[in-house]
């Protein structure tokens, strides 16, 4: 991996990891200060935030792909700037429409989408109106993040994200503790921080764009040249949003708020692997794949594709082992041994964690398709699976509970892994399918679970949740080392780093 990519990846891991880590740390604090019912409204906000992220993929993916290749002349620099301005117009316009819709339908959403328990209806409606404002502010933030990603300014982007995350999450906890433990205070603070981030990122991107002779403008030509890719990305975004968020909305509207909180927290815990590992990697991999695909060097692209897959598995599989095979130690250390929700979360977590792991692995084939400008496969896949998934959860969740949503999430991602990967490799990187399935993903994951289970069952359980969590972490570290030793690309990277460290130490001795 090139030094520039390594620095970008480390910076992105820091920025996203800091934000995700702070969110995990303060979540128990938010629950204690707000109460379960009020936190359910905050969980609804997180669902809408995730929805906004998916729907924004249509614009941000187009921006990343367009800006991933540097301009070589004045005409290309003009197209660069016009592309950003066009994306701004579309993103901000969509944000205003979505924000106005959430605010306008707030009373209806408060009645139908949330079982608020003892919370007054007016308070819930006011909270949803604030959620509408925060959701609208997220849209340009994600556009500017995508533009900075396409330009390769990931280090600066990560530093700004990390700084705002500290203010956002710790400041929210401080306000709830010192000012007022009301959900409206927390949502207003979240909105202020998101607006601040949008302003900072806009300033950064406009300073980073190459200068053009004419001022940037909304360009119909940009829309005309990218509408096919944008339409495919929008289809994927809309269907992907429904596939990933419909179960949570159904749980929030049909089951008690305590069940919704436990279900959403299970996804929060399972998403740790995505926040700390996969999301940072994909921010670097997508523009990298785009540049490689443009060179038409299939051998190099295939090697990089497999390298990123193996590196992802090295860190993803051991973490998932902890979530699936030892969830109690993590939940008791996180929420406290006396938490009444830990047992219910633990019932959902293995299914959700396995589904999330597969979903995270599938982001690499998906990003390769986007890099090639091929959106048809994912669009068709989502359109075919959507009615089956919706029928399953609409019938199953009200009748059998939220566990149906967790099981459906796993089944959905298994179908991606089996069908989509096969179809993709028939067109892109034809000779890599069996090696990707076997050497890169299936065998390492199976070995990880076997090693973790073998070592974990050899120890007598401790009454201390901290000791149990430390024990699980040590076993996960052993599994990680075993994967690095077994997989060729991680082993080569580790060997190279070790050689550099020995050389640097020898140089210091000579000096």
TISE-433845 format. One line per field, with one value per residue (C-alpha): residue in one letter; residue number from 1; x, y, z. Coordinates in steps of 0.25 Angstrom, whole numbers, padded with zeros to 4 digits, m for minus. Example, Ala and Ser with C-alpha at 12.3 -4.5 7.8 and 13.67 -1.06 7.14 Angstrom:
2
code <- (a	s)
pos <- (1	2)
X <- (0049	0055)
Y <- (m0018	m0004)
Z <- (0031	0029)
! end
This chain:
511
code <- (x	x	x	x	x	x	x	x	x	x	x	x	x	x	x	x	x	x	x	x	x	x	x	x	x	x	x	x	x	x	x	x	x	x	x	x	x	x	x	x	x	x	x	x	x	x	x	x	x	x	x	x	x	x	x	x	x	x	x	x	x	x	x	x	x	x	x	x	x	x	x	x	x	x	x	x	x	x	x	x	x	x	x	x	x	x	x	x	x	x	x	x	x	x	x	x	x	x	x	x	x	x	x	x	x	x	x	x	x	x	x	x	x	x	x	x	x	x	x	x	x	x	x	x	x	x	x	x	x	x	x	x	x	x	x	x	x	x	x	x	x	x	x	x	x	x	x	x	x	x	x	x	x	x	x	x	x	x	x	x	x	x	x	x	x	x	x	x	x	x	x	x	x	x	x	x	x	x	x	x	x	x	x	x	x	x	x	x	x	x	x	x	x	x	x	x	x	x	x	x	x	x	x	x	x	x	x	x	x	x	x	x	x	x	x	x	x	x	x	x	x	x	x	x	x	x	x	x	x	x	x	x	x	x	x	x	x	x	x	x	x	x	x	x	x	x	x	x	x	x	x	x	x	x	x	x	x	x	x	x	x	x	x	x	x	x	x	x	x	x	x	x	x	x	x	x	x	x	x	x	x	x	x	x	x	x	x	x	x	x	x	x	x	x	x	x	x	x	x	x	x	x	x	x	x	x	x	x	x	x	x	x	x	x	x	x	x	x	x	x	x	x	x	x	x	x	x	x	x	x	x	x	x	x	x	x	x	x	x	x	x	x	x	x	x	x	x	x	x	x	x	x	x	x	x	x	x	x	x	x	x	x	x	x	x	x	x	x	x	x	x	x	x	x	x	x	x	x	x	x	x	x	x	x	x	x	x	x	x	x	x	x	x	x	x	x	x	x	x	x	x	x	x	x	x	x	x	x	x	x	x	x	x	x	x	x	x	x	x	x	x	x	x	x	x	x	x	x	x	x	x	x	x	x	x	x	x	x	x	x	x	x	x	x	x	x	x	x	x	x	x	x	x	x	x	x	x	x	x	x	x	x	x	x	x	x	x	x	x	x	x	x	x	x	x	x	x	x	x	x	x	x	x	x	x	x	x	x	x	x	x	x	x	x	x	x	x	x	x	x	x	x	x	x	x	x	x	x	x	x	x)
pos <- (1	2	3	4	5	6	7	8	9	10	11	12	13	14	15	16	17	18	19	20	21	22	23	24	25	26	27	28	29	30	31	32	33	34	35	36	37	38	39	40	41	42	43	44	45	46	47	48	49	50	51	52	53	54	55	56	57	58	59	60	61	62	63	64	65	66	67	68	69	70	71	72	73	74	75	76	77	78	79	80	81	82	83	84	85	86	87	88	89	90	91	92	93	94	95	96	97	98	99	100	101	102	103	104	105	106	107	108	109	110	111	112	113	114	115	116	117	118	119	120	121	122	123	124	125	126	127	128	129	130	131	132	133	134	135	136	137	138	139	140	141	142	143	144	145	146	147	148	149	150	151	152	153	154	155	156	157	158	159	160	161	162	163	164	165	166	167	168	169	170	171	172	173	174	175	176	177	178	179	180	181	182	183	184	185	186	187	188	189	190	191	192	193	194	195	196	197	198	199	200	201	202	203	204	205	206	207	208	209	210	211	212	213	214	215	216	217	218	219	220	221	222	223	224	225	226	227	228	229	230	231	232	233	234	235	236	237	238	239	240	241	242	243	244	245	246	247	248	249	250	251	252	253	254	255	256	257	258	259	260	261	262	263	264	265	266	267	268	269	270	271	272	273	274	275	276	277	278	279	280	281	282	283	284	285	286	287	288	289	290	291	292	293	294	295	296	297	298	299	300	301	302	303	304	305	306	307	308	309	310	311	312	313	314	315	316	317	318	319	320	321	322	323	324	325	326	327	328	329	330	331	332	333	334	335	336	337	338	339	340	341	342	343	344	345	346	347	348	349	350	351	352	353	354	355	356	357	358	359	360	361	362	363	364	365	366	367	368	369	370	371	372	373	374	375	376	377	378	379	380	381	382	383	384	385	386	387	388	389	390	391	392	393	394	395	396	397	398	399	400	401	402	403	404	405	406	407	408	409	410	411	412	413	414	415	416	417	418	419	420	421	422	423	424	425	426	427	428	429	430	431	432	433	434	435	436	437	438	439	440	441	442	443	444	445	446	447	448	449	450	451	452	453	454	455	456	457	458	459	460	461	462	463	464	465	466	467	468	469	470	471	472	473	474	475	476	477	478	479	480	481	482	483	484	485	486	487	488	489	490	491	492	493	494	495	496	497	498	499	500	501	502	503	504	505	506	507	508	509	510	511)
X <- (0000	0006	0010	0000	m0012	m0007	m0007	m0021	m0026	m0020	m0025	m0039	m0039	m0035	m0046	m0058	m0053	m0052	m0067	m0072	m0064	m0070	m0084	m0082	m0076	m0087	m0099	m0100	m0099	m0110	m0119	m0117	m0120	m0131	m0138	m0141	m0154	m0147	m0135	m0144	m0147	m0132	m0131	m0142	m0133	m0121	m0130	m0133	m0119	m0115	m0126	m0120	m0107	m0112	m0120	m0108	m0100	m0106	m0099	m0087	m0083	m0084	m0076	m0065	m0064	m0063	m0053	m0044	m0036	m0028	m0031	m0020	m0025	m0034	m0046	m0045	m0043	m0056	m0064	m0058	m0064	m0077	m0078	m0077	m0087	m0097	m0096	m0097	m0110	m0116	m0112	m0116	m0130	m0132	m0129	m0139	m0150	m0147	m0145	m0158	m0165	m0161	m0165	m0178	m0182	m0176	m0190	m0193	m0180	m0181	m0194	m0191	m0176	m0172	m0178	m0174	m0180	m0182	m0175	m0185	m0189	m0185	m0172	m0170	m0174	m0165	m0154	m0157	m0157	m0143	m0139	m0144	m0134	m0123	m0125	m0126	m0112	m0106	m0108	m0098	m0088	m0088	m0087	m0075	m0069	m0070	m0063	m0052	m0051	m0050	m0039	m0031	m0032	m0035	m0025	m0031	m0045	m0043	m0036	m0048	m0058	m0051	m0051	m0066	m0069	m0062	m0071	m0083	m0084	m0077	m0083	m0097	m0094	m0090	m0102	m0111	m0104	m0102	m0113	m0126	m0128	m0138	m0137	m0140	m0127	m0119	m0125	m0123	m0108	m0107	m0113	m0103	m0091	m0096	m0097	m0083	m0077	m0085	m0079	m0065	m0065	m0071	m0059	m0049	m0054	m0055	m0041	m0037	m0043	m0034	m0036	m0044	m0045	m0060	m0068	m0074	m0089	m0100	m0097	m0108	m0096	m0091	m0105	m0106	m0092	m0095	m0110	m0109	m0099	m0107	m0120	m0114	m0108	m0121	m0128	m0118	m0119	m0134	m0136	m0123	m0130	m0143	m0135	m0126	m0136	m0150	m0149	m0145	m0156	m0166	m0160	m0162	m0176	m0182	m0174	m0171	m0161	m0152	m0151	m0148	m0137	m0131	m0132	m0126	m0115	m0111	m0109	m0101	m0092	m0091	m0087	m0075	m0067	m0073	m0069	m0055	m0051	m0059	m0064	m0050	m0045	m0056	m0054	m0040	m0043	m0054	m0045	m0033	m0041	m0047	m0033	m0028	m0040	m0037	m0023	m0030	m0019	m0028	m0016	m0013	m0027	m0030	m0018	m0022	m0037	m0032	m0022	m0033	m0042	m0032	m0028	m0043	m0045	m0033	m0039	m0054	m0055	m0048	m0057	m0070	m0065	m0066	m0080	m0086	m0079	m0077	m0087	m0090	m0076	m0077	m0091	m0089	m0077	m0083	m0097	m0094	m0097	m0110	m0116	m0129	m0127	m0114	m0121	m0130	m0119	m0111	m0122	m0122	m0107	m0102	m0111	m0109	m0094	m0093	m0101	m0093	m0080	m0085	m0091	m0077	m0070	m0079	m0076	m0063	m0070	m0080	m0069	m0062	m0076	m0077	m0062	m0066	m0078	m0087	m0099	m0109	m0106	m0108	m0121	m0127	m0122	m0129	m0142	m0143	m0140	m0148	m0163	m0158	m0151	m0163	m0173	m0164	m0163	m0177	m0183	m0172	m0169	m0183	m0185	m0172	m0164	m0152	m0144	m0150	m0144	m0130	m0131	m0136	m0124	m0115	m0122	m0122	m0107	m0105	m0112	m0103	m0091	m0095	m0102	m0097	m0082	m0084	m0091	m0081	m0069	m0075	m0073	m0062	m0049	m0054	m0042	m0043	m0057	m0053	m0040	m0049	m0059	m0050	m0036	m0040	m0053	m0060	m0048	m0042	m0056	m0058	m0044	m0046	m0059	m0053	m0040	m0048	m0058	m0047	m0040	m0052	m0058	m0045	m0046	m0056	m0065	m0062	m0072	m0065	m0070	m0057	m0049	m0058	m0057	m0042	m0041	m0049	m0041	m0028	m0034	m0038	m0024	m0019	m0029	m0024	m0009	m0013	m0020	m0008	0001	m0008	m0013	m0003	m0005	m0006	0006	0014	0010	0014	0027	0030	0027	0035	0047	0045	0045	0058	0065	0061	0066	0079	0080	0078	0089	0099	0096)
Y <- (0000	0014	0023	0033	0023	0018	0032	0035	0022	0025	0039	0034	0023	0034	0043	0033	0025	0037	0040	0026	0024	0036	0032	0019	0024	0035	0026	0020	0034	0039	0027	0030	0045	0045	0032	0021	0027	0040	0033	0025	0039	0041	0027	0031	0043	0033	0025	0037	0041	0028	0029	0043	0036	0026	0035	0045	0034	0038	0051	0049	0036	0044	0055	0045	0038	0051	0058	0045	0048	0062	0072	0074	0086	0099	0092	0080	0090	0097	0084	0081	0093	0093	0078	0083	0095	0085	0075	0087	0091	0077	0074	0087	0086	0072	0076	0087	0078	0066	0076	0083	0069	0064	0077	0078	0063	0064	0062	0050	0044	0046	0039	0027	0025	0025	0018	0029	0024	0035	0046	0057	0057	0071	0069	0057	0066	0077	0067	0062	0076	0078	0065	0071	0082	0074	0064	0075	0080	0067	0067	0077	0072	0059	0065	0073	0061	0053	0065	0065	0050	0051	0061	0052	0062	0051	0056	0070	0064	0054	0065	0074	0063	0058	0072	0074	0060	0064	0076	0069	0057	0062	0075	0068	0060	0073	0080	0069	0068	0083	0090	0081	0066	0069	0062	0076	0081	0069	0070	0085	0083	0072	0082	0093	0084	0079	0093	0096	0084	0088	0102	0097	0087	0097	0106	0095	0089	0103	0106	0092	0093	0096	0110	0112	0124	0125	0125	0111	0110	0100	0092	0084	0077	0071	0066	0061	0053	0047	0045	0030	0028	0037	0030	0017	0022	0028	0015	0008	0019	0018	0003	0002	0012	0004	m0009	m0004	0005	m0001	m0011	m0001	0008	m0004	m0007	0007	0008	m0006	m0010	m0003	0008	m0001	m0012	m0001	0004	m0010	m0013	0000	m0001	m0015	m0009	0002	m0008	m0017	m0004	m0002	m0011	m0002	0011	0007	m0002	m0002	0012	0018	0008	0010	0025	0022	0010	0016	0028	0018	0008	0019	0023	0009	0005	0017	0011	m0002	m0010	m0022	m0029	m0017	m0014	m0029	m0029	m0017	m0022	m0035	m0027	m0018	m0030	m0037	m0025	m0023	m0037	m0037	m0026	m0029	m0044	m0044	m0032	m0040	m0052	m0044	m0039	m0052	m0062	m0053	m0042	m0042	m0037	m0025	m0021	m0022	m0014	m0004	m0002	m0007	m0021	m0016	m0011	m0018	m0017	m0025	m0038	m0033	m0027	m0040	m0048	m0039	m0036	m0049	m0048	m0034	m0034	m0046	m0038	m0025	m0033	m0038	m0025	m0018	m0028	m0026	m0011	m0015	m0021	m0010	0001	m0007	m0006	0009	0011	0004	0013	0000	0002	m0007	m0020	m0014	m0006	m0019	m0027	m0017	m0016	m0031	m0033	m0021	m0028	m0041	m0033	m0024	m0035	m0043	m0032	m0026	m0040	m0045	m0033	m0030	m0045	m0050	m0038	m0031	m0044	m0045	m0032	m0037	m0050	m0044	m0034	m0046	m0054	m0041	m0039	m0054	m0053	m0041	m0050	m0062	m0055	m0041	m0046	m0057	m0047	m0036	m0045	m0050	m0036	m0030	m0038	m0051	m0059	m0055	m0060	m0074	m0068	m0056	m0065	m0076	m0070	m0056	m0057	m0070	m0078	m0067	m0064	m0079	m0080	m0068	m0073	m0087	m0081	m0071	m0082	m0092	m0082	m0075	m0088	m0092	m0081	m0081	m0069	m0058	m0050	m0037	m0032	m0024	m0037	m0044	m0033	m0032	m0047	m0046	m0035	m0043	m0055	m0046	m0040	m0055	m0057	m0045	m0049	m0063	m0056	m0047	m0059	m0067	m0057	m0053	m0038	m0035	m0044	m0036	m0023	m0027	m0033	m0020	m0011	m0020	m0019	m0004	m0004	m0012	m0003	0010	0004	0000	0014	0020	0011	0015	0030)
Z <- (0000	m0004	0007	0003	0004	0017	0023	0017	0023	0037	0037	0033	0044	0054	0049	0048	0060	0069	0065	0066	0079	0086	0081	0088	0101	0103	0099	0113	0119	0109	0113	0128	0127	0117	0121	0111	0105	0102	0097	0087	0080	0079	0073	0063	0059	0057	0048	0040	0040	0034	0024	0019	0018	0008	0000	m0001	m0008	m0022	m0021	m0013	m0021	m0034	m0028	m0023	m0036	m0044	m0035	m0033	m0046	m0046	m0057	m0067	m0074	m0072	m0078	m0069	m0057	m0061	m0062	m0048	m0042	m0049	m0044	m0030	m0032	m0038	m0027	m0017	m0023	m0024	m0010	m0003	m0011	m0007	0008	0008	0003	0012	0024	0021	0019	0033	0040	0033	0036	0050	0057	0049	0051	0066	0066	0056	0056	0071	0083	0092	0105	0115	0107	0103	0088	0087	0092	0082	0071	0075	0075	0061	0056	0061	0055	0042	0043	0047	0035	0025	0030	0028	0013	0009	0020	0013	m0001	0004	0010	m0003	m0010	m0001	m0002	m0017	m0016	m0007	0005	0015	0025	0027	0026	0037	0046	0045	0047	0059	0065	0063	0068	0081	0083	0078	0087	0099	0098	0097	0110	0117	0113	0118	0131	0134	0127	0125	0123	0111	0098	0091	0097	0091	0077	0077	0080	0070	0059	0063	0062	0049	0043	0048	0041	0028	0029	0032	0021	0010	0013	0012	m0001	m0008	m0004	m0009	m0023	m0035	m0040	m0053	m0063	m0061	m0048	m0045	m0049	m0049	m0062	m0070	m0077	m0064	m0061	m0076	m0075	m0061	m0061	m0064	m0053	m0043	m0046	m0044	m0031	m0027	m0029	m0021	m0010	m0009	m0009	0000	0010	0011	0012	0024	0031	0029	0040	0050	0046	0047	0061	0066	0061	0065	0077	0091	0091	0100	0090	0079	0088	0090	0075	0071	0081	0076	0062	0069	0075	0062	0054	0062	0052	0041	0047	0052	0040	0028	0026	0027	0017	0007	0007	0002	m0006	m0015	m0021	m0022	m0029	m0039	m0042	m0044	m0053	m0062	m0065	m0070	m0063	m0058	m0052	m0042	m0040	m0036	m0027	m0020	m0019	m0012	m0003	0002	0004	0013	0021	0024	0028	0037	0046	0043	0047	0061	0065	0060	0068	0080	0077	0073	0083	0095	0094	0109	0114	0104	0107	0123	0122	0113	0119	0133	0139	0145	0131	0128	0113	0112	0111	0100	0092	0093	0087	0074	0074	0068	0056	0054	0055	0045	0035	0038	0035	0022	0018	0021	0013	0001	0001	m0006	m0018	m0018	m0018	m0030	m0037	m0035	m0039	m0052	m0054	m0053	m0045	m0052	m0044	m0030	m0035	m0040	m0028	m0018	m0026	m0026	m0012	m0007	m0007	m0001	0010	0013	0013	0023	0033	0031	0034	0044	0053	0059	0061	0065	0070	0066	0065	0051	0047	0052	0044	0032	0032	0032	0021	0012	0013	0011	m0002	m0006	m0003	m0011	m0023	m0025	m0024	m0034	m0044	m0042	m0044	m0057	m0063	m0054	m0050	m0056	m0050	m0036	m0032	m0025	m0018	m0013	m0008	m0002	0001	0004	0012	0015	0020	0029	0035	0038	0044	0052	0059	0061	0068	0076	0081	0084	0093	0099	0104	0111	0122	0133	0133	0142	0150	0146	0133	0131	0132	0123	0113	0114	0112	0099	0094	0096	0089	0078	0077	0076	0064	0057	0058	0053	0041	0038	0038	0029	0018	0008	0006	0021	0024	0013	0019	0033	0028	0021	0033	0042	0032	0032	0047	0048	0038	0045	0058	0052	0046	0060	0066	0055	0057)
! end
